[in-house]
Amino acid sequence: MVSAVFHSPREAAAAPTASAASATVVRPAMPATETSPVPAAKPARDPIDWKGIALRVLPPIISIALLIGLWGLATQKGGSFPTPAATFDAAVKLFSDPFYRNGPNDQGIGWNILNSLGRVGMGFGLAALVGIPLGFIIGRFEFANRMVSPLIALLKPVSPLAWLPIGLLAFKSANPAAIWTIFICSIWPMVVNTAVGVQRVPQDYLNVARVLKLSEWKVITRILLPAVLPYVLTGVRLSVGTAWLVIVAAEMLTGGVGIGFWVWDEWNNLNVAHILIAIFVIGTVGLLLEWLLISLAKQVTFDGD
């Protein structure tokens, strides 16, 4: 039995629209294609500053070349002063065996340098043990500052070699006298710089320590020492330079094994080439010591910028 459904004309007119809406084709979703990851852009490298490198490298090379050139011009006619080539040959021969021993007064230049550095280390170390705490005391306490400052002002300008006879008189030996001379001459920069650093610590820091009722030991270790450390290292650097200058002159007068005595001994032998080599060696060692301490100071110096 077939049943028929009749629609009104209005319903018949709307029927196609409804059927069309119901006949909407749903297309299957296309599978998403995997896109390859975009590589991250590499950071652009800073261009090499060739101009800055040239300004650092070329001036020292030019100055050394000018020095050697003037030296060569001054010695080209001969004489007692050796030429650069002769000095270089003597240096090659000298450093081919720097640690030989032919007796107590005939040793290689390496042993002489090490002995001088040992004396510098002893005198400088004793000066640091005394000078740095003394600088803290002078900078921290006004009474100590007024009591010690006149003595520092009186003794600081004294020539280093003026202290050598005092050391010989007191210790009856050349080696302790040289160490004493280094000690008394290298102590002043550490005392003065440490005291100045303590005096420049902001008063607000000390007021906070007073409010917190910190002990004097904690004030020194927690507040003063970190703030004063750059000043201390500046004094240490100046003291090392002074000590290295003094030891050469002291060893010339006291004798023994050391770079100063070696220079004087070569002068007695009229070996000017070895004297020139010693001058370059002394300058190089002093430069290395100063460079080492400057590098250490940069590691502990706070840059407020």
C-alpha positions as a Markdown table, in Angstrom:
| # | Residue | x | y | z |
|---|---|---|---|---|
| 1 | Met | 0.0 | 0.0 | 0.0 |
| 2 | Val | 1.4 | 3.2 | -1.1 |
| 3 | Ser | 0.7 | 6.3 | 1.0 |
| 4 | Ala | 1.1 | 9.7 | -0.5 |
| 5 | Val | 1.9 | 12.8 | 1.4 |
| 6 | Phe | 0.5 | 16.0 | 0.0 |
| 7 | His | 2.0 | 19.3 | 0.8 |
| 8 | Ser | 0.5 | 22.7 | 0.4 |
| 9 | Pro | 1.9 | 24.9 | -2.3 |
| 10 | Arg | 3.8 | 27.0 | 0.3 |
| 11 | Glu | 5.3 | 23.8 | 1.8 |
| 12 | Ala | 6.0 | 22.4 | -1.7 |
| 13 | Ala | 7.9 | 25.6 | -2.6 |
| 14 | Ala | 10.0 | 25.4 | 0.6 |
| 15 | Ala | 10.8 | 21.7 | 0.2 |
| 16 | Pro | 13.5 | 22.0 | -2.4 |
| 17 | Thr | 15.3 | 24.5 | -0.2 |
| 18 | Ala | 15.2 | 22.3 | 2.8 |
| 19 | Ser | 16.3 | 19.3 | 0.8 |
| 20 | Ala | 19.2 | 21.2 | -0.6 |
| 21 | Ala | 20.2 | 22.3 | 2.8 |
| 22 | Ser | 20.1 | 18.7 | 4.0 |
| 23 | Ala | 22.1 | 17.5 | 1.1 |
| 24 | Thr | 25.2 | 19.5 | 1.9 |
| 25 | Val | 28.2 | 17.4 | 1.0 |
| 26 | Val | 30.7 | 17.0 | 3.8 |
| 27 | Arg | 34.1 | 16.6 | 2.3 |
| 28 | Pro | 36.6 | 14.5 | 4.2 |
| 29 | Ala | 39.3 | 16.5 | 5.8 |
| 30 | Met | 42.6 | 16.4 | 4.0 |
| 31 | Pro | 45.4 | 14.8 | 5.9 |
| 32 | Ala | 47.6 | 17.5 | 7.4 |
| 33 | Thr | 51.0 | 17.6 | 5.7 |
| 34 | Glu | 54.0 | 17.6 | 8.0 |
| 35 | Thr | 55.9 | 20.8 | 7.5 |
| 36 | Ser | 59.7 | 20.7 | 8.1 |
| 37 | Pro | 60.8 | 22.9 | 11.0 |
| 38 | Val | 62.3 | 26.2 | 9.9 |
| 39 | Pro | 65.9 | 26.3 | 11.1 |
| 40 | Ala | 66.6 | 29.0 | 13.6 |
| 41 | Ala | 68.5 | 31.9 | 12.1 |
| 42 | Lys | 72.1 | 31.8 | 13.2 |
| 43 | Pro | 73.2 | 34.9 | 15.1 |
| 44 | Ala | 75.2 | 37.2 | 13.0 |
| 45 | Arg | 78.9 | 37.2 | 13.9 |
| 46 | Asp | 80.4 | 40.4 | 14.9 |
| 47 | Pro | 82.9 | 41.5 | 12.3 |
| 48 | Ile | 86.5 | 41.2 | 13.3 |
| 49 | Asp | 87.8 | 44.6 | 14.5 |
| 50 | Trp | 91.0 | 44.6 | 12.4 |
| 51 | Lys | 91.6 | 48.3 | 13.2 |
| 52 | Gly | 91.5 | 47.6 | 17.0 |
| 53 | Ile | 93.8 | 44.6 | 16.7 |
| 54 | Ala | 96.2 | 46.7 | 14.6 |
| 55 | Leu | 96.2 | 49.5 | 17.2 |
| 56 | Arg | 97.1 | 47.0 | 19.9 |
| 57 | Val | 99.7 | 45.0 | 18.0 |
| 58 | Leu | 101.5 | 47.5 | 15.7 |
| 59 | Pro | 102.6 | 50.2 | 18.2 |
| 60 | Pro | 104.7 | 47.8 | 20.4 |
| 61 | Ile | 106.2 | 46.1 | 17.3 |
| 62 | Ile | 107.1 | 49.5 | 15.8 |
| 63 | Ser | 108.6 | 50.8 | 19.1 |
| 64 | Ile | 110.7 | 47.6 | 19.4 |
| 65 | Ala | 111.8 | 47.8 | 15.8 |
| 66 | Leu | 112.8 | 51.5 | 16.3 |
| 67 | Leu | 114.8 | 50.6 | 19.4 |
| 68 | Ile | 116.7 | 47.9 | 17.6 |
| 69 | Gly | 117.2 | 50.1 | 14.6 |
| 70 | Leu | 118.7 | 52.9 | 16.6 |
| 71 | Trp | 120.8 | 50.4 | 18.5 |
| 72 | Gly | 122.1 | 49.0 | 15.3 |
| 73 | Leu | 122.9 | 52.4 | 13.9 |
| 74 | Ala | 124.7 | 53.4 | 17.0 |
| 75 | Thr | 126.9 | 50.3 | 17.0 |
| 76 | Gln | 127.6 | 49.8 | 13.3 |
| 77 | Lys | 131.0 | 51.3 | 13.6 |
| 78 | Gly | 132.1 | 48.9 | 16.3 |
| 79 | Gly | 133.3 | 49.7 | 19.7 |
| 80 | Ser | 132.9 | 48.2 | 23.2 |
| 81 | Phe | 129.1 | 48.3 | 22.9 |
| 82 | Pro | 127.7 | 45.1 | 21.3 |
| 83 | Thr | 125.5 | 45.1 | 18.2 |
| 84 | Pro | 121.9 | 43.7 | 18.3 |
| 85 | Ala | 123.0 | 40.6 | 16.4 |
| 86 | Ala | 125.9 | 39.9 | 18.8 |
| 87 | Thr | 123.6 | 40.4 | 21.8 |
| 88 | Phe | 121.1 | 38.0 | 20.3 |
| 89 | Asp | 123.7 | 35.3 | 19.7 |
| 90 | Ala | 124.9 | 35.7 | 23.3 |
| 91 | Ala | 121.3 | 35.4 | 24.5 |
| 92 | Val | 120.8 | 32.2 | 22.5 |
| 93 | Lys | 123.9 | 30.7 | 24.0 |
| 94 | Leu | 123.1 | 31.9 | 27.5 |
| 95 | Phe | 119.5 | 30.5 | 27.5 |
| 96 | Ser | 120.6 | 27.2 | 25.9 |
| 97 | Asp | 121.6 | 26.1 | 29.4 |
| 98 | Pro | 120.2 | 28.5 | 32.0 |
| 99 | Phe | 120.4 | 26.1 | 35.0 |
| 100 | Tyr | 124.0 | 25.0 | 35.0 |
| 101 | Arg | 126.1 | 24.9 | 38.2 |
| 102 | Asn | 129.9 | 25.3 | 38.2 |
| 103 | Gly | 130.3 | 26.4 | 41.8 |
| 104 | Pro | 128.6 | 28.7 | 44.3 |
| 105 | Asn | 129.4 | 31.9 | 42.3 |
| 106 | Asp | 129.1 | 30.5 | 38.8 |
| 107 | Gln | 125.5 | 29.5 | 38.1 |
| 108 | Gly | 123.2 | 29.9 | 35.1 |
| 109 | Ile | 120.9 | 32.9 | 34.7 |
| 110 | Gly | 117.9 | 30.7 | 35.6 |
| 111 | Trp | 119.2 | 30.1 | 39.1 |
| 112 | Asn | 119.9 | 33.7 | 39.6 |
| 113 | Ile | 116.4 | 34.8 | 38.6 |
| 114 | Leu | 114.8 | 32.1 | 40.9 |
| 115 | Asn | 117.0 | 33.2 | 43.8 |
| 116 | Ser | 116.0 | 36.9 | 43.3 |
| 117 | Leu | 112.3 | 35.9 | 43.0 |
| 118 | Gly | 112.7 | 33.9 | 46.3 |
| 119 | Arg | 114.0 | 36.9 | 48.1 |
| 120 | Val | 111.3 | 39.2 | 46.7 |
| 121 | Gly | 108.7 | 36.7 | 47.7 |
| 122 | Met | 110.0 | 36.5 | 51.3 |
| 123 | Gly | 110.3 | 40.3 | 51.8 |
| 124 | Phe | 107.1 | 41.0 | 50.0 |
| 125 | Gly | 105.2 | 38.4 | 51.9 |
| 126 | Leu | 106.4 | 39.7 | 55.3 |
| 127 | Ala | 105.4 | 43.2 | 54.1 |
| 128 | Ala | 101.9 | 42.1 | 53.2 |
| 129 | Leu | 101.5 | 40.3 | 56.6 |
| 130 | Val | 102.3 | 43.5 | 58.4 |
| 131 | Gly | 101.3 | 46.3 | 56.0 |
| 132 | Ile | 97.7 | 45.2 | 55.2 |
| 133 | Pro | 96.5 | 44.8 | 58.8 |
| 134 | Leu | 98.3 | 48.0 | 59.7 |
| 135 | Gly | 96.5 | 49.8 | 56.9 |
| 136 | Phe | 93.1 | 48.5 | 58.2 |
| 137 | Ile | 93.9 | 49.8 | 61.7 |
| 138 | Ile | 95.1 | 53.2 | 60.4 |
| 139 | Gly | 92.0 | 53.6 | 58.2 |
| 140 | Arg | 89.6 | 52.4 | 60.9 |
| 141 | Phe | 90.7 | 54.3 | 63.9 |
| 142 | Glu | 91.4 | 58.0 | 63.9 |
| 143 | Phe | 93.8 | 57.8 | 66.9 |
| 144 | Ala | 96.0 | 55.2 | 65.1 |
| 145 | Asn | 95.9 | 57.3 | 62.0 |
| 146 | Arg | 97.2 | 60.4 | 63.8 |
| 147 | Met | 99.9 | 58.4 | 65.6 |
| 148 | Val | 101.3 | 56.4 | 62.6 |
| 149 | Ser | 100.9 | 58.9 | 59.8 |
| 150 | Pro | 103.9 | 61.1 | 60.8 |
| 151 | Leu | 106.1 | 58.1 | 60.9 |
| 152 | Ile | 105.0 | 57.0 | 57.4 |
| 153 | Ala | 105.5 | 60.5 | 56.1 |
| 154 | Leu | 109.0 | 60.5 | 57.5 |
| 155 | Leu | 110.2 | 57.0 | 56.5 |
| 156 | Lys | 108.5 | 56.5 | 53.1 |
| 157 | Pro | 110.7 | 58.9 | 51.1 |
| 158 | Val | 113.9 | 57.2 | 52.4 |
| 159 | Ser | 116.0 | 55.6 | 49.6 |
| 160 | Pro | 115.8 | 51.8 | 49.6 |
| 161 | Leu | 119.6 | 51.3 | 49.7 |
| 162 | Ala | 119.8 | 53.4 | 52.9 |
| 163 | Trp | 118.1 | 50.6 | 54.7 |
| 164 | Leu | 120.6 | 48.0 | 53.6 |
| 165 | Pro | 123.4 | 48.9 | 56.1 |
| 166 | Ile | 120.8 | 48.7 | 58.9 |
| 167 | Gly | 119.9 | 45.2 | 57.7 |
| 168 | Leu | 123.6 | 44.1 | 57.6 |
| 169 | Leu | 124.2 | 45.5 | 61.0 |
| 170 | Ala | 121.1 | 43.8 | 62.5 |
| 171 | Phe | 121.3 | 40.4 | 60.8 |
| 172 | Lys | 125.1 | 40.0 | 60.1 |
| 173 | Ser | 124.3 | 38.3 | 56.8 |
| 174 | Ala | 123.7 | 39.5 | 53.2 |
| 175 | Asn | 120.6 | 37.4 | 52.4 |
| 176 | Pro | 118.5 | 38.5 | 55.4 |
| 177 | Ala | 119.7 | 42.1 | 54.9 |
| 178 | Ala | 118.4 | 42.0 | 51.3 |
| 179 | Ile | 115.0 | 40.6 | 52.4 |
| 180 | Trp | 114.8 | 43.3 | 55.1 |
| 181 | Thr | 115.4 | 46.0 | 52.5 |
| 182 | Ile | 112.6 | 44.6 | 50.3 |
| 183 | Phe | 110.3 | 44.4 | 53.3 |
| 184 | Ile | 110.8 | 48.0 | 54.5 |
| 185 | Cys | 110.5 | 49.4 | 51.0 |
| 186 | Ser | 107.5 | 47.5 | 49.8 |
| 187 | Ile | 105.4 | 47.9 | 53.0 |
| 188 | Trp | 104.5 | 51.6 | 52.5 |
| 189 | Pro | 102.3 | 51.3 | 49.3 |
| 190 | Met | 100.2 | 48.5 | 51.0 |
| 191 | Val | 99.8 | 50.5 | 54.2 |
| 192 | Val | 98.8 | 53.7 | 52.4 |
| 193 | Asn | 96.5 | 52.2 | 49.8 |
| 194 | Thr | 94.7 | 49.9 | 52.4 |
| 195 | Ala | 94.2 | 52.9 | 54.8 |
| 196 | Val | 92.8 | 55.1 | 52.0 |
| 197 | Gly | 90.4 | 52.3 | 50.9 |
| 198 | Val | 89.1 | 51.8 | 54.5 |
| 199 | Gln | 88.5 | 55.6 | 54.8 |
| 200 | Arg | 86.5 | 55.7 | 51.6 |
| 201 | Val | 84.0 | 53.0 | 52.6 |
| 202 | Pro | 80.6 | 54.7 | 52.7 |
| 203 | Gln | 79.5 | 55.7 | 56.2 |
| 204 | Asp | 76.1 | 54.2 | 55.5 |
| 205 | Tyr | 77.6 | 50.7 | 55.5 |
| 206 | Leu | 79.2 | 51.3 | 58.9 |
| 207 | Asn | 75.9 | 52.8 | 60.3 |
| 208 | Val | 74.0 | 49.7 | 59.3 |
| 209 | Ala | 76.7 | 47.6 | 61.0 |
| 210 | Arg | 76.2 | 49.7 | 64.1 |
| 211 | Val | 72.5 | 49.2 | 64.0 |
| 212 | Leu | 72.9 | 45.5 | 63.6 |
| 213 | Lys | 75.4 | 45.5 | 66.5 |
| 214 | Leu | 78.0 | 43.6 | 64.4 |
| 215 | Ser | 81.3 | 42.8 | 66.1 |
| 216 | Glu | 84.5 | 44.5 | 64.9 |
| 217 | Trp | 85.7 | 41.3 | 63.3 |
| 218 | Lys | 82.4 | 41.0 | 61.3 |
| 219 | Val | 82.7 | 44.6 | 60.3 |
| 220 | Ile | 86.2 | 44.0 | 58.9 |
| 221 | Thr | 85.4 | 40.7 | 57.2 |
| 222 | Arg | 81.9 | 41.4 | 55.9 |
| 223 | Ile | 82.0 | 45.1 | 55.1 |
| 224 | Leu | 85.5 | 46.5 | 55.0 |
| 225 | Leu | 87.4 | 43.7 | 53.3 |
| 226 | Pro | 85.1 | 43.4 | 50.2 |
| 227 | Ala | 85.1 | 47.1 | 49.7 |
| 228 | Val | 88.8 | 47.7 | 50.3 |
| 229 | Leu | 90.1 | 44.7 | 48.3 |
| 230 | Pro | 90.7 | 46.7 | 45.0 |
| 231 | Tyr | 92.7 | 49.2 | 47.0 |
| 232 | Val | 94.7 | 46.5 | 48.7 |
| 233 | Leu | 95.5 | 44.9 | 45.3 |
| 234 | Thr | 96.6 | 48.2 | 43.9 |
| 235 | Gly | 99.0 | 48.6 | 46.9 |
| 236 | Val | 100.2 | 45.0 | 46.3 |
| 237 | Arg | 100.9 | 45.7 | 42.7 |
| 238 | Leu | 102.9 | 48.8 | 43.5 |
| 239 | Ser | 104.8 | 47.0 | 46.2 |
| 240 | Val | 105.8 | 44.1 | 43.9 |
| 241 | Gly | 107.2 | 46.6 | 41.4 |
| 242 | Thr | 109.2 | 48.3 | 44.2 |
| 243 | Ala | 110.5 | 45.0 | 45.6 |
| 244 | Trp | 111.7 | 43.9 | 42.1 |
| 245 | Leu | 113.5 | 47.2 | 41.6 |
| 246 | Val | 115.1 | 47.1 | 45.1 |
| 247 | Ile | 116.4 | 43.5 | 44.9 |
| 248 | Val | 118.6 | 44.2 | 41.9 |
| 249 | Ala | 120.4 | 47.1 | 43.6 |
| 250 | Ala | 120.6 | 45.2 | 46.9 |
| 251 | Glu | 122.2 | 42.1 | 45.3 |
| 252 | Met | 124.7 | 44.2 | 43.6 |
| 253 | Leu | 126.0 | 45.3 | 47.0 |
| 254 | Thr | 125.5 | 42.1 | 49.0 |
| 255 | Gly | 126.7 | 39.5 | 46.4 |
| 256 | Gly | 125.6 | 35.9 | 46.4 |
| 257 | Val | 123.4 | 34.3 | 43.8 |
| 258 | Gly | 120.8 | 36.6 | 42.2 |
| 259 | Ile | 120.2 | 38.6 | 39.1 |
| 260 | Gly | 121.6 | 41.8 | 40.6 |
| 261 | Phe | 124.9 | 40.1 | 41.6 |
| 262 | Trp | 125.0 | 38.4 | 38.2 |
| 263 | Val | 124.8 | 41.8 | 36.4 |
| 264 | Trp | 127.6 | 43.2 | 38.6 |
| 265 | Asp | 129.7 | 40.1 | 38.0 |
| 266 | Glu | 129.3 | 40.4 | 34.3 |
| 267 | Trp | 130.3 | 44.1 | 34.5 |
| 268 | Asn | 133.5 | 43.0 | 36.3 |
| 269 | Asn | 134.1 | 40.6 | 33.4 |
| 270 | Leu | 133.4 | 43.4 | 30.9 |
| 271 | Asn | 130.7 | 41.3 | 29.3 |
| 272 | Val | 128.4 | 44.1 | 28.2 |
| 273 | Ala | 126.2 | 41.7 | 26.0 |
| 274 | His | 125.2 | 39.8 | 29.1 |
| 275 | Ile | 124.4 | 43.0 | 31.0 |
| 276 | Leu | 122.0 | 44.0 | 28.2 |
| 277 | Ile | 120.4 | 40.6 | 28.3 |
| 278 | Ala | 120.0 | 41.0 | 32.0 |
| 279 | Ile | 118.3 | 44.3 | 31.5 |
| 280 | Phe | 115.7 | 42.8 | 29.2 |
| 281 | Val | 115.2 | 39.8 | 31.6 |
| 282 | Ile | 114.7 | 42.1 | 34.6 |
| 283 | Gly | 112.2 | 44.2 | 32.6 |
| 284 | Thr | 110.3 | 41.1 | 31.3 |
| 285 | Val | 110.0 | 39.5 | 34.8 |
| 286 | Gly | 108.8 | 42.8 | 36.2 |
| 287 | Leu | 106.2 | 43.1 | 33.4 |
| 288 | Leu | 105.0 | 39.6 | 34.0 |
| 289 | Leu | 104.6 | 40.2 | 37.7 |
| 290 | Glu | 102.6 | 43.4 | 37.2 |
| 291 | Trp | 100.5 | 41.8 | 34.5 |
| 292 | Leu | 99.6 | 39.0 | 36.8 |
| 293 | Leu | 98.5 | 41.3 | 39.6 |
| 294 | Ile | 96.5 | 43.5 | 37.2 |
| 295 | Ser | 94.7 | 40.5 | 36.0 |
| 296 | Leu | 93.9 | 39.5 | 39.6 |
| 297 | Ala | 92.7 | 43.0 | 40.4 |
| 298 | Lys | 90.3 | 43.0 | 37.5 |
| 299 | Gln | 88.7 | 39.8 | 38.8 |
| 300 | Val | 87.8 | 41.3 | 42.1 |
| 301 | Thr | 87.1 | 44.9 | 41.1 |
| 302 | Phe | 83.4 | 45.8 | 41.1 |
| 303 | Asp | 82.3 | 47.9 | 38.1 |
| 304 | Gly | 79.4 | 49.9 | 39.1 |
| 305 | Asp | 78.3 | 50.5 | 35.5 |
